[in-house]
Amino acid sequence: MKNVFDVILLTALPASGKSEIRNFMAHMEPKDLQSNFHIGQSLQLDDFPYVVFMQKIDMELDKLGLEHFCSLPNGGTFIDVRTYGVLSQMLSEDYHDLKNRVVVKTDRPAEYMFNRIDRARQLAGMEPVLSMYPSDIRAKLIEAMNPEAEKDIAEKNSQYPDSFDNKTIIIECARGGKQGSEMPLTGSTGYQYYFKNLAPDLLSNAAVLYVQVTPEESRRKNAARFDPNDPDSSLFHSTPEKVMLNDYGCDDMQYLLEHTEVKDTVTVKNYGRTWHVPAGVIDNRSDMTSFLRADAKEWKKEDINTITNALKATVDTMWKNYNKD
C-alpha cells in the first residue's frame, strides 16, 4: 500500500497561493510531511518556465521585425489558445523524462527546446512553426536563446533522484477562461482541457490539490506579488492584466468537482478511458498564504497553524480516494 502521493497536480488561478504552498512544504520536516500529509520528498514540475521561454522567443522575433509566434504583443494572450495544450504536453514529457531519468546532454540547447515545442504543438493540433522559419532566422533565434535553454535544461536535469521511493512529483499550473464565461468551459480552455491532455500514466498516479480564490482576489494578489527585481520567479512574477481577464477571468474546477461521477474526484475522459482523479480544495478566499512569501524566520505561529490545518484537511480528502485500494 502506498504511503505517499506519486503525483499531485497543484492547480489554481494565478497568484492564488500555489507557489507559496510549495514553499511552505519545502520548509516542513520531511518525516512530518510524509506521515501527516502523505507527501514525500517533492520533485517539482511547472509549465511557467516554458511560458517565459516562448515569450522570450517572441522578444527575439520583435528584434528581427517579425510577428510573434506565441503571444500577442504588449502583454497579450496566447495567439492560439491551444498553446495551453502545448504546455500540458510538455509537462507530460517532463513527467516521463523524470520517471525514466532522461538526462539531456546537448551542445545545441535552444534547438533541442525548439524541437520539443514544435513536437508539443503538433500533438495539440498546431503547426510546428519554429521549424518553418528560414534557416537564417532560425539560426539567429537559436543563438539568442541558447543561454536560456541551457539554464532550463540544467535545472530539469538537476532534480532526477536515484530512487522514487517516498517521492512525490508536484506539477503546478494555472488554467481558466475568459471573464464572464458560462460553465462548462469548452474547447481549449480550463481544467477540462488540461486534464485530458495529460498522459494516461500520469493521470493514473495523480491527485488534484486545488487552491480556491475568486478571480478578483487572484488579480489583486497577482499585482501585489510582483517584484521587478525577480520578474521570472515562481513567487514574484506577475501575469499581465489582459491575460488575467481573458485567460484567467474564471476557472472551471468547482464545476468539474460538482459534476463528477465520484464525489471528491475529477472525472477525466480521454483515450477511450475514464479516470476519477482524487481531488481536494484549500479555500484560500480568506488569504492564508501570502505570508509565506516572506523569510521563514518571519512566519507567525498562528499563520503556520492555519495553513497547516487547511492543508491537512485537504490532503485527507484526496488520500481517502487515492489509497482506497
C-alpha positions as CSV (number, residue, x, y, z in Angstrom):
1,M,0.0,0.0,0.0
2,K,1.3,3.4,-0.9
3,N,2.2,5.8,1.8
4,V,2.7,9.0,-0.3
5,F,1.1,10.5,-3.4
6,D,3.0,9.7,-6.5
7,V,1.8,12.9,-8.3
8,I,0.0,16.0,-7.0
9,L,-1.5,18.3,-9.6
10,L,-1.3,21.7,-7.8
11,T,-3.9,23.9,-9.6
12,A,-5.3,27.4,-9.1
13,L,-5.8,30.7,-10.7
14,P,-2.6,32.8,-10.9
15,A,-1.3,34.2,-7.5
16,S,-3.8,32.0,-5.6
17,G,-1.1,30.5,-3.4
18,K,0.3,27.5,-5.3
19,S,3.9,28.5,-5.1
20,E,3.6,29.7,-1.5
21,I,2.2,26.3,-0.5
22,R,5.1,24.6,-2.3
23,N,7.5,26.9,-0.4
24,F,5.7,26.0,2.9
25,M,6.1,22.3,2.2
26,A,9.8,22.8,1.4
27,H,10.2,24.2,5.0
28,M,8.4,21.3,6.7
29,E,10.2,18.4,8.3
30,P,10.3,15.5,5.7
31,K,9.0,12.9,8.3
32,D,6.1,15.1,9.3
33,L,5.3,15.9,5.6
34,Q,5.2,12.2,4.9
35,S,3.4,10.9,8.0
36,N,0.8,13.6,8.3
37,F,0.3,14.8,4.7
38,H,1.2,11.7,2.6
39,I,3.7,13.9,0.6
40,G,7.2,12.6,0.1
41,Q,10.3,14.5,-0.8
42,S,9.0,16.7,-3.6
43,L,10.1,16.8,-7.2
44,Q,8.8,19.9,-8.9
45,L,7.4,20.3,-12.5
46,D,6.0,23.6,-13.6
47,D,5.0,24.9,-17.1
48,F,5.7,28.6,-16.2
49,P,9.4,28.3,-17.4
50,Y,8.1,27.3,-20.8
51,V,5.8,30.3,-21.0
52,V,8.7,32.5,-20.2
53,F,10.9,30.7,-22.8
54,M,8.3,31.1,-25.5
55,Q,7.7,34.8,-24.6
56,K,11.5,35.4,-24.9
57,I,11.4,33.9,-28.4
58,D,8.7,36.4,-29.2
59,M,11.0,39.2,-27.9
60,E,13.8,38.0,-30.2
61,L,11.3,37.9,-33.1
62,D,10.5,41.6,-32.2
63,K,14.1,42.5,-32.7
64,L,14.1,40.9,-36.1
65,G,11.0,42.8,-37.1
66,L,8.9,39.6,-37.3
67,E,5.5,38.7,-35.9
68,H,5.2,36.8,-32.6
69,F,4.7,33.1,-32.7
70,C,3.3,32.6,-29.2
71,S,1.6,35.7,-27.6
72,L,0.1,38.9,-28.8
73,P,2.3,41.9,-28.3
74,N,2.3,44.2,-25.2
75,G,1.4,41.6,-22.6
76,G,-1.3,39.9,-24.7
77,T,-2.9,36.5,-24.5
78,F,-1.7,33.4,-26.5
79,I,-2.3,33.8,-30.2
80,D,-3.8,30.3,-30.2
81,V,-5.4,29.1,-27.0
82,R,-4.3,25.6,-27.9
83,T,-0.9,26.7,-26.6
84,Y,-2.3,25.6,-23.2
85,G,-2.4,22.1,-24.7
86,V,1.2,22.6,-25.8
87,L,2.2,23.3,-22.1
88,S,0.3,20.2,-20.9
89,Q,2.1,18.0,-23.5
90,M,5.4,19.4,-22.3
91,L,4.5,18.7,-18.7
92,S,3.7,15.1,-19.6
93,E,7.0,14.7,-21.4
94,D,8.8,16.2,-18.4
95,Y,7.0,13.6,-16.2
96,H,8.2,10.7,-18.4
97,D,11.7,12.1,-18.6
98,L,11.8,12.4,-14.8
99,K,10.4,8.9,-14.2
100,N,12.9,7.5,-16.7
101,R,15.8,9.8,-15.7
102,V,16.3,11.0,-19.2
103,V,19.2,13.3,-18.8
104,V,19.6,15.7,-21.7
105,K,23.1,16.3,-22.9
106,T,23.3,18.6,-25.9
107,D,25.6,21.3,-27.3
108,R,22.5,22.8,-29.1
109,P,20.2,23.5,-26.2
110,A,17.9,26.0,-28.0
111,E,17.5,23.7,-31.0
112,Y,16.5,20.9,-28.6
113,M,13.9,23.2,-26.9
114,F,12.6,24.4,-30.2
115,N,12.1,20.8,-31.4
116,R,10.3,20.0,-28.1
117,I,7.9,22.9,-28.5
118,D,7.2,22.0,-32.1
119,R,6.5,18.4,-31.2
120,A,4.1,19.5,-28.5
121,R,2.4,21.9,-30.9
122,Q,1.8,19.1,-33.3
123,L,0.3,17.0,-30.5
124,A,-2.0,19.9,-29.7
125,G,-3.1,20.1,-33.4
126,M,-0.9,23.1,-34.3
127,E,1.8,23.7,-36.9
128,P,5.4,23.2,-35.9
129,V,6.1,26.8,-36.5
130,L,9.7,27.1,-35.1
131,S,10.9,24.6,-37.7
132,M,9.3,26.6,-40.5
133,Y,11.4,29.8,-40.2
134,P,14.0,30.3,-42.9
135,S,17.4,28.9,-41.9
136,D,19.0,32.3,-41.3
137,I,16.1,33.4,-39.0
138,R,16.1,30.1,-37.1
139,A,19.9,30.3,-36.6
140,K,19.6,33.8,-35.1
141,L,16.8,32.7,-32.8
142,I,18.8,29.6,-31.7
143,E,21.9,31.7,-31.0
144,A,19.9,34.2,-28.9
145,M,18.0,31.6,-26.9
146,N,20.9,29.2,-26.2
147,P,21.7,30.6,-22.8
148,E,18.1,30.4,-21.6
149,A,17.6,26.9,-23.0
150,E,20.9,25.7,-21.4
151,K,19.7,27.0,-18.0
152,D,16.3,25.4,-18.2
153,I,17.7,22.1,-19.3
154,A,20.3,22.1,-16.5
155,E,17.6,22.8,-13.9
156,K,15.4,20.0,-15.2
157,N,18.4,17.5,-15.1
158,S,19.4,18.6,-11.6
159,Q,16.5,17.1,-9.7
160,Y,16.5,13.5,-11.0
161,P,16.6,11.2,-8.0
162,D,18.3,7.9,-7.5
163,S,15.0,6.4,-6.4
164,F,11.4,7.3,-6.4
165,D,10.7,5.7,-3.0
166,N,8.9,8.2,-0.8
167,K,9.0,10.8,-3.5
168,T,6.0,13.0,-4.7
169,I,6.1,14.8,-8.0
170,I,4.3,18.1,-7.7
171,I,3.1,19.6,-11.0
172,E,2.0,23.2,-10.8
173,C,-0.2,25.0,-13.3
174,A,-3.0,27.6,-13.7
175,R,-5.8,27.2,-16.2
176,G,-9.0,29.2,-16.8
177,G,-11.3,31.0,-19.2
178,K,-12.5,34.5,-20.2
179,Q,-14.2,36.6,-17.6
180,G,-17.9,36.0,-17.7
181,S,-17.7,32.7,-19.4
182,E,-20.6,30.2,-18.8
183,M,-19.9,26.8,-17.5
184,P,-18.8,24.3,-18.6
185,L,-15.7,25.7,-20.2
186,T,-15.2,24.0,-23.6
187,G,-12.6,23.7,-26.3
188,S,-9.0,24.5,-25.4
189,T,-9.8,26.4,-22.1
190,G,-9.9,25.4,-18.5
191,Y,-9.0,22.4,-16.5
192,Q,-11.3,20.1,-18.6
193,Y,-8.8,20.7,-21.4
194,Y,-5.7,20.5,-19.2
195,F,-6.6,17.1,-17.6
196,K,-7.4,15.3,-20.9
197,N,-4.1,16.5,-22.4
198,L,-2.1,14.8,-19.7
199,A,-0.5,11.4,-20.3
200,P,-2.6,8.4,-19.2
201,D,0.0,7.0,-16.8
202,L,0.3,10.4,-15.2
203,L,-3.4,10.6,-14.7
204,S,-3.5,7.1,-13.2
205,N,-1.0,8.2,-10.5
206,A,-2.3,11.7,-9.8
207,A,-4.4,13.6,-7.2
208,V,-5.5,17.2,-7.6
209,L,-4.9,19.8,-5.0
210,Y,-6.9,23.0,-5.9
211,V,-6.4,26.3,-4.2
212,Q,-9.6,28.3,-4.4
213,V,-9.7,32.1,-4.6
214,T,-12.1,34.4,-6.5
215,P,-10.9,35.8,-9.8
216,E,-10.9,39.3,-8.2
217,E,-8.7,38.1,-5.4
218,S,-6.4,36.4,-7.9
219,R,-6.0,39.7,-9.8
220,R,-5.3,41.6,-6.6
221,K,-2.7,39.2,-5.4
222,N,-1.1,38.9,-8.9
223,A,-0.4,42.7,-8.8
224,A,0.7,42.7,-5.2
225,R,3.3,39.9,-5.5
226,F,5.2,41.4,-8.4
227,D,8.9,42.1,-7.8
228,P,10.6,43.9,-10.7
229,N,14.0,42.6,-9.4
230,D,12.8,39.0,-9.8
231,P,10.1,39.0,-12.6
232,D,10.6,35.4,-13.8
233,S,10.4,33.7,-10.4
234,S,7.5,31.5,-9.3
235,L,7.0,33.5,-6.2
236,F,7.3,37.1,-7.5
237,H,6.2,37.1,-11.2
238,S,3.1,38.9,-12.4
239,T,0.7,37.9,-15.2
240,P,-0.4,40.8,-17.5
241,E,-3.9,42.3,-16.8
242,K,-5.1,41.4,-20.3
243,V,-4.2,37.7,-19.7
244,M,-5.8,37.8,-16.3
245,L,-9.1,38.9,-17.7
246,N,-9.1,36.8,-20.9
247,D,-7.5,33.6,-19.8
248,Y,-8.0,33.6,-16.0
249,G,-11.2,35.6,-15.6
250,C,-12.8,32.4,-14.2
251,D,-12.0,28.7,-13.9
252,D,-13.9,25.5,-14.0
253,M,-12.6,23.4,-11.2
254,Q,-15.6,23.9,-9.0
255,Y,-17.8,22.9,-11.9
256,L,-15.8,19.8,-12.5
257,L,-16.0,18.8,-8.8
258,E,-19.7,19.4,-8.8
259,H,-20.3,17.3,-11.9
260,T,-18.0,14.4,-11.3
261,E,-19.1,10.8,-11.3
262,V,-17.5,10.1,-8.0
263,K,-17.5,12.5,-5.0
264,D,-14.2,14.3,-4.3
265,T,-12.7,13.4,-7.6
266,V,-12.4,14.9,-11.1
267,T,-13.8,12.7,-13.9
268,V,-11.5,12.7,-16.9
269,K,-12.4,11.0,-20.2
270,N,-10.0,10.6,-23.0
271,Y,-8.1,7.9,-24.9
272,G,-11.2,5.7,-24.6
273,R,-10.8,5.6,-20.9
274,T,-12.2,7.2,-17.7
275,W,-10.3,8.3,-14.7
276,H,-11.7,9.5,-11.3
277,V,-8.8,11.6,-10.1
278,P,-8.9,12.2,-6.4
279,A,-9.2,15.9,-5.6
280,G,-9.2,18.3,-2.6
281,V,-9.8,22.0,-2.2
282,I,-8.0,24.6,0.0
283,D,-10.3,27.5,0.4
284,N,-7.9,30.4,0.3
285,R,-10.5,33.1,-0.3
286,S,-9.5,34.5,3.1
287,D,-5.8,34.8,2.4
288,M,-3.8,32.2,4.3
289,T,-0.7,32.0,2.1
290,S,0.7,35.5,1.3
291,F,2.8,35.5,4.5
292,L,4.7,32.5,3.0
293,R,6.5,34.8,0.5
294,A,8.4,36.4,3.4
295,D,11.5,34.9,5.0
296,A,10.6,31.8,7.0
297,K,12.0,33.4,10.1
298,E,9.2,36.0,9.9
299,W,6.3,33.5,9.8
300,K,4.0,33.7,12.8
301,K,2.9,30.6,14.6
302,E,-0.8,31.3,14.3
303,D,-0.4,31.7,10.5
304,I,1.5,28.5,10.3
305,N,-1.2,26.6,12.2
306,T,-3.9,28.0,9.9
307,I,-2.3,26.8,6.7
308,T,-1.2,23.5,8.3
309,N,-4.8,22.6,9.3
310,A,-6.2,23.6,6.0
311,L,-3.6,21.6,4.1
312,K,-4.1,18.6,6.3
313,A,-7.9,18.6,5.8
314,T,-7.4,18.9,2.0
315,V,-4.9,16.0,1.6
316,D,-7.0,13.8,3.9
317,T,-9.8,14.3,1.4
318,M,-7.5,13.5,-1.5
319,W,-6.0,10.4,0.2
320,K,-9.3,8.7,1.0
321,N,-9.9,8.1,-2.7
322,Y,-6.2,7.8,-3.7
323,N,-5.4,5.0,-1.4
324,K,-8.7,3.2,-1.1
325,D,-7.4,0.1,-3.0
